Amino acid sequence: MNQKVRWRFAALFALAVLVTAVVGVTAGQSARGSHDRATAGVIIDGTTDTVTNIDPAGQYDFGSGTVDYQIFNRLLEAGPGSLTPRPVLATACGFKGNLKTYSCTLRKGVKFHNGDEMTSADVKWSFDRVVKIKDPSGIYTLLSNMQSITTSGKYGVTFHLKSPQSTWPNILTTTAAQIVPKSVYPANKILPNSETQVGTGPYKLTRYQPGQQAVFEPNSDFFGKKPANDGVIIRYYSKSSTMKLALQRGEIDMAFRDFTPTELLSLTEANGIKVHKGSGASIRYLVLNTNIAPTDNPAVRRAIAYLFPRATIASRVYHGLVKPLYSMVPAGLPGHTDAFASVYGRSPSVAKARAALQKAGVSTPVNLELWYTPTHYGDSSADEFAEIQRALNASRLFKVTLKSAEWAQYSDALGKQYGAFQLGWFPDYVDAENYLLPFYESSSNFTSNNYKSGAIDALLAREKGTKSLSARLGIVRAAQLVAAKDAPIIPYWQGAMIAVSRSNVKGVDKTLDPTFIMRFWLISK
C-alpha cells in the first residue's frame, strides 16, 4: 500500500516531532506596526508541515491533520487532560453485549458550517466513504475492523465489528472518524482542497492557498465553547530558518513544528520566551522491506538492529532533546517493554551483528541503500541518517549508500522501490495498540514493507478482543518481543511535545499532551 502517511509521523517529524514548537511574539513590536492592530485577536501560526488532503477520507499526515482538527469533530475525543475517550458529537456510547457491537446516541441540534443539521445519515456516510475510497494515504486502515455501520432514526448509530475490539472507542477519536455532511462530500472520491471544506468544528476554513496559508474564522454556530481567539492563520514555510526569522521579526505569533535542535536551543535563550514541555508519544523508526533485498533476509535486518546508533543520534544530532527508543510502543505508555534492548542490547555490537550474518551465510559487506526525506521530518534528517551510515559502515559489515527524495516522490515510492526507509509516527490514539496494529497486523499494516506474521497476527487479534486491561497489556508485551526478533521495523527515538511561547500567548500548556494535537481554539494572546 502506498502511503502519504503521517510520516508522521507519522509521522514521527524531525525534532519537530518533539519540537512541536509553539512560539508567540509580544504585541506592539515595531516590526508589526498596523499588522498588530488588524490581527489583535487572531493567532498567526507558522509551520514547515505540508498539507496533502483536507478531506478526512484522504489525509493521514500531520500537516493535514492539524488543519482538520480545527474544522471537523468526531463522535468521541481524548484530551486535553484525561486521555479516556469522552462524547463530543455523541452524548453517550457503549458496547452492546459484546465487543463487536458499539452504539452511540448523537447530540441533537449540531450544525455543519453550511447550516445543515448533523444526523445519523451523515455519520454513516462519513465512515462508509473512508472505507470505500481506500485512499493511498492509508487512513482507511484505522477502520479495517469495521464490518458495517447502521442507523436508528436521526440520532442513533451502531458499529458492527468484524472481530472483538475493546479499543474501538479510541478509534472513534481519530481523524478517520471525522464527520462530514452527506450533501457536500462525494461517496467515492476525495473533495479537492480547492473546494469548500465543511465540518462541525470550532472554526470554518475561509481560505486555503497551497504552500502559503490556511485561514480560519470562528464558527458562530459551534455547539461547544467558543474559541479563545478571533481566528487562526497558518502560514507554511519551506525552511525552518525562514520561519524562525519571521518569528523574530514578529510576522507570526507562534510556530507549531518544526525547528532544528540548534534553532530550538537558541530560542530557549531568547528574552521574553518561555519553553513549555508536555508528555510526548512521537517516535522515529527505520522501516525494512521484507520483500526487497537485502532486507528480505531476517539476518540482515537483525544485524542492522545490533548496530543501530540510538544514543549517538539522540546526543549528537538532537542534543538530548530525544531519548533512545527500544520498542515501537513509547516509554511511559502502559504495556511498553524495551524489547529491542532485550534482544539486541542497549549498545551497538559489531561482534553480534557479524555472528548473525555469518550464521545465515551472508557475504559481507552487505550493500544497503538507506532512504530518507530531507524536509518532511525536519532539517535534521540528513544528519540523522549520516550517523546511521557511519555506524553501519564502521562495522565493515555494510556498505551504505544514502539516498533522499522530497515527500511527494518519497511517499509514492514506498513499498515499491525502497528497501530501507525513514518514517515517523505520532499517535492516532494514545494506547500501545496504536503502535502495533498499523505496523505489524497483516490487515492494517500501512508501512508498505510487506511484513506478515501469523504469530503476531494471532497475538494482536487476542489483544483487541481482551477486555481486561492487565491481560491485554501482557499480550502487548509479548507482541513487542516477536516484532523485535523479526525486526521489520527498527524504532530508535522518542520525542516529547515541546512548545515555546512569548508571555502574551496564553493557553499553550492546555494542549500539550500525548495526543499531539494542537488545539488552537484554546490559545489566546
Solvent accessible surface area in square Angstrom, and as a share of the most:
residue,aa,sasa,rsa
1,M,84,0.37
2,N,28,0.14
3,Q,0,0.00
4,K,61,0.26
5,V,0,0.00
6,R,0,0.00
7,W,1,0.00
8,R,12,0.04
9,F,0,0.00
10,A,0,0.00
11,A,0,0.00
12,L,0,0.00
13,F,0,0.00
14,A,1,0.01
15,L,0,0.00
16,A,0,0.00
17,V,0,0.00
18,L,0,0.00
19,V,0,0.00
20,T,0,0.00
21,A,0,0.00
22,V,0,0.00
23,V,0,0.00
24,G,0,0.00
25,V,3,0.02
26,T,35,0.20
27,A,71,0.55
28,G,65,0.63
29,Q,50,0.22
30,S,113,0.73
31,A,71,0.55
32,R,12,0.04
33,G,35,0.34
34,S,73,0.47
35,H,49,0.22
36,D,19,0.10
37,R,181,0.66
38,A,86,0.67
39,T,22,0.13
40,A,67,0.52
41,G,24,0.23
42,V,29,0.17
43,I,0,0.00
44,I,0,0.00
45,D,1,0.01
46,G,0,0.00
47,T,6,0.04
48,T,25,0.15
49,D,12,0.06
50,T,75,0.44
51,V,25,0.14
52,T,38,0.22
53,N,32,0.16
54,I,0,0.00
55,D,0,0.00
56,P,3,0.02
57,A,0,0.00
58,G,0,0.00
59,Q,3,0.01
60,Y,3,0.01
61,D,3,0.01
62,F,10,0.04
63,G,5,0.05
64,S,0,0.00
65,G,5,0.05
66,T,16,0.09
67,V,0,0.00
68,D,0,0.00
69,Y,21,0.08
70,Q,0,0.00
71,I,0,0.00
72,F,0,0.00
73,N,7,0.04
74,R,6,0.02
75,L,0,0.00
76,L,5,0.03
77,E,27,0.12
78,A,16,0.12
79,G,1,0.01
80,P,52,0.33
81,G,62,0.60
82,S,75,0.48
83,L,61,0.30
84,T,96,0.56
85,P,33,0.21
86,R,95,0.35
87,P,59,0.37
88,V,15,0.09
89,L,0,0.00
90,A,0,0.00
91,T,75,0.43
92,A,58,0.45
93,C,39,0.23
94,G,24,0.23
95,F,59,0.25
96,K,116,0.49
97,G,90,0.87
98,N,79,0.41
99,L,21,0.11
100,K,80,0.34
101,T,31,0.18
102,Y,9,0.03
103,S,21,0.14
104,C,4,0.03
105,T,68,0.40
106,L,2,0.01
107,R,82,0.30
108,K,142,0.60
109,G,53,0.51
110,V,1,0.00
111,K,95,0.40
112,F,1,0.00
113,H,26,0.12
114,N,70,0.36
115,G,41,0.40
116,D,60,0.31
117,E,64,0.28
118,M,0,0.00
119,T,25,0.15
120,S,4,0.03
121,A,47,0.37
122,D,14,0.07
123,V,0,0.00
124,K,74,0.31
125,W,64,0.23
126,S,3,0.02
127,F,0,0.00
128,D,51,0.27
129,R,6,0.02
130,V,3,0.02
131,V,64,0.37
132,K,133,0.57
133,I,30,0.15
134,K,123,0.52
135,D,14,0.07
136,P,67,0.42
137,S,1,0.01
138,G,0,0.00
139,I,0,0.00
140,Y,33,0.12
141,T,9,0.05
142,L,16,0.08
143,L,3,0.01
144,S,33,0.21
145,N,11,0.06
146,M,13,0.06
147,Q,117,0.52
148,S,43,0.28
149,I,2,0.01
150,T,63,0.37
151,T,61,0.36
152,S,81,0.52
153,G,64,0.62
154,K,105,0.44
155,Y,48,0.18
156,G,13,0.13
157,V,2,0.01
158,T,25,0.15
159,F,0,0.00
160,H,60,0.27
161,L,7,0.03
162,K,111,0.47
163,S,39,0.25
164,P,54,0.34
165,Q,4,0.02
166,S,24,0.15
167,T,4,0.03
168,W,0,0.00
169,P,24,0.15
170,N,24,0.13
171,I,4,0.02
172,L,0,0.00
173,T,10,0.06
174,T,1,0.00
175,T,13,0.08
176,A,1,0.01
177,A,1,0.00
178,Q,3,0.01
179,I,0,0.00
180,V,2,0.01
181,P,1,0.01
182,K,97,0.41
183,S,89,0.57
184,V,46,0.26
185,Y,2,0.01
186,P,32,0.20
187,A,31,0.24
188,N,102,0.52
189,K,127,0.54
190,I,36,0.18
191,L,19,0.10
192,P,68,0.43
193,N,35,0.18
194,S,103,0.66
195,E,88,0.39
196,T,98,0.57
197,Q,5,0.02
198,V,8,0.05
199,G,0,0.00
200,T,1,0.00
201,G,0,0.00
202,P,3,0.02
203,Y,0,0.00
204,K,55,0.23
205,L,21,0.10
206,T,72,0.42
207,R,135,0.49
208,Y,36,0.14
209,Q,60,0.27
210,P,100,0.63
211,G,58,0.55
212,Q,110,0.49
213,Q,34,0.15
214,A,0,0.00
215,V,32,0.18
216,F,5,0.02
217,E,80,0.36
218,P,47,0.30
219,N,1,0.01
220,S,90,0.58
221,D,74,0.38
222,F,27,0.11
223,F,58,0.24
224,G,28,0.27
225,K,183,0.78
226,K,108,0.46
227,P,19,0.12
228,A,57,0.44
229,N,12,0.06
230,D,95,0.49
231,G,1,0.01
232,V,0,0.00
233,I,27,0.14
234,I,3,0.01
235,R,68,0.25
236,Y,25,0.10
237,Y,39,0.15
238,S,99,0.64
239,K,99,0.42
240,S,5,0.03
241,S,67,0.44
242,T,72,0.42
243,M,0,0.00
244,K,34,0.14
245,L,79,0.39
246,A,4,0.03
247,L,5,0.02
248,Q,102,0.45
249,R,125,0.45
250,G,0,0.00
251,E,69,0.31
252,I,0,0.00
253,D,0,0.00
254,M,0,0.00
255,A,0,0.00
256,F,2,0.01
257,R,5,0.02
258,D,4,0.02
259,F,2,0.01
260,T,25,0.15
261,P,4,0.03
262,T,90,0.52
263,E,25,0.11
264,L,3,0.01
265,L,68,0.34
266,S,49,0.32
267,L,3,0.01
268,T,57,0.33
269,E,142,0.64
270,A,40,0.31
271,N,137,0.70
272,G,44,0.42
273,I,30,0.15
274,K,123,0.52
275,V,58,0.33
276,H,17,0.08
277,K,139,0.59
278,G,12,0.12
279,S,74,0.48
280,G,14,0.14
281,A,0,0.00
282,S,0,0.00
283,I,0,0.00
284,R,0,0.00
285,Y,0,0.00
286,L,0,0.00
287,V,0,0.00
288,L,0,0.00
289,N,0,0.00
290,T,24,0.14
291,N,106,0.55
292,I,47,0.24
293,A,74,0.57
294,P,32,0.20
295,T,0,0.00
296,D,63,0.33
297,N,48,0.25
298,P,55,0.34
299,A,9,0.07
300,V,2,0.01
301,R,14,0.05
302,R,86,0.31
303,A,0,0.00
304,I,0,0.00
305,A,4,0.03
306,Y,38,0.15
307,L,3,0.01
308,F,5,0.02
309,P,8,0.05
310,R,11,0.04
311,A,63,0.49
312,T,43,0.25
313,I,0,0.00
314,A,6,0.05
315,S,68,0.44
316,R,145,0.53
317,V,14,0.08
318,Y,0,0.00
319,H,93,0.42
320,G,53,0.51
321,L,36,0.18
322,V,5,0.03
323,K,148,0.63
324,P,49,0.31
325,L,3,0.01
326,Y,18,0.07
327,S,2,0.01
328,M,5,0.02
329,V,0,0.00
330,P,0,0.00
331,A,52,0.40
332,G,76,0.73
333,L,20,0.10
334,P,86,0.54
335,G,4,0.04
336,H,41,0.18
337,T,35,0.21
338,D,40,0.21
339,A,1,0.01
340,F,4,0.02
341,A,15,0.12
342,S,84,0.54
343,V,44,0.25
344,Y,9,0.03
345,G,30,0.29
346,R,143,0.52
347,S,80,0.51
348,P,74,0.47
349,S,26,0.17
350,V,60,0.34
351,A,68,0.53
352,K,112,0.47
353,A,0,0.00
354,R,97,0.35
355,A,56,0.43
356,A,22,0.17
357,L,1,0.00
358,Q,123,0.54
359,K,189,0.80
360,A,53,0.41
361,G,63,0.61
362,V,30,0.17
363,S,98,0.63
364,T,65,0.38
365,P,77,0.49
366,V,11,0.06
367,N,107,0.55
368,L,5,0.02
369,E,74,0.33
370,L,0,0.00
371,W,18,0.06
372,Y,26,0.10
373,T,0,0.00
374,P,37,0.23
375,T,41,0.24
376,H,27,0.12
377,Y,1,0.00
378,G,5,0.05
379,D,52,0.27
380,S,5,0.04
381,S,0,0.00
382,A,43,0.33
383,D,84,0.43
384,E,0,0.00
385,F,0,0.00
386,A,31,0.24
387,E,13,0.06
388,I,0,0.00
389,Q,49,0.22
390,R,127,0.46
391,A,27,0.21
392,L,0,0.00
393,N,56,0.29
394,A,78,0.61
395,S,5,0.03
396,R,198,0.72
397,L,7,0.04
398,F,5,0.02
399,K,129,0.55
400,V,8,0.04
401,T,66,0.38
402,L,48,0.24
403,K,79,0.33
404,S,53,0.34
405,A,9,0.07
406,E,93,0.42
407,W,28,0.10
408,A,77,0.59
409,Q,113,0.50
410,Y,0,0.00
411,S,1,0.00
412,D,62,0.32
413,A,11,0.09
414,L,1,0.01
415,G,24,0.23
416,K,140,0.59
417,Q,101,0.45
418,Y,0,0.00
419,G,11,0.11
420,A,0,0.00
421,F,0,0.00
422,Q,0,0.00
423,L,0,0.00
424,G,0,0.00
425,W,0,0.00
426,F,12,0.05
427,P,4,0.03
428,D,16,0.08
429,Y,9,0.03
430,V,29,0.17
431,D,24,0.13
432,A,2,0.02
433,E,0,0.00
434,N,0,0.00
435,Y,0,0.00
436,L,1,0.00
437,L,15,0.07
438,P,6,0.04
439,F,0,0.00
440,Y,2,0.01
441,E,15,0.07
442,S,42,0.27
443,S,84,0.54
444,S,6,0.04
445,N,18,0.09
446,F,0,0.00
447,T,0,0.00
448,S,7,0.05
449,N,0,0.00
450,N,59,0.30
451,Y,13,0.05
452,K,146,0.62
453,S,14,0.09
454,G,63,0.61
455,A,62,0.48
456,I,0,0.00
457,D,40,0.21
458,A,57,0.44
459,L,27,0.13
460,L,0,0.00
461,A,57,0.44
462,R,140,0.51
463,E,0,0.00
464,K,16,0.07
465,G,31,0.29
466,T,27,0.16
467,K,162,0.69
468,S,57,0.36
469,L,104,0.51
470,S,88,0.57
471,A,49,0.38
472,R,17,0.06
473,L,20,0.10
474,G,35,0.33
475,I,12,0.06
476,V,0,0.00
477,R,104,0.38
478,A,39,0.30
479,A,0,0.00
480,Q,5,0.02
481,L,69,0.34
482,V,37,0.21
483,A,3,0.02
484,A,0,0.00
485,K,111,0.47
486,D,35,0.18
487,A,0,0.00
488,P,0,0.00
489,I,0,0.00
490,I,0,0.00
491,P,0,0.00
492,Y,0,0.00
493,W,1,0.00
494,Q,24,0.11
495,G,2,0.02
496,A,26,0.20
497,M,0,0.00
498,I,4,0.02
499,A,0,0.00
500,V,0,0.00
501,S,2,0.02
502,R,46,0.17
503,S,75,0.48
504,N,29,0.15
505,V,8,0.05
506,K,117,0.50
507,G,18,0.17
508,V,3,0.01
509,D,82,0.42
510,K,130,0.55
511,T,0,0.00
512,L,19,0.09
513,D,13,0.07
514,P,24,0.15
515,T,11,0.06
516,F,1,0.01
517,I,20,0.10
518,M,3,0.01
519,R,7,0.03
520,F,0,0.00
521,W,50,0.18
522,L,44,0.22
523,I,0,0.00
524,S,31,0.20
525,K,67,0.28
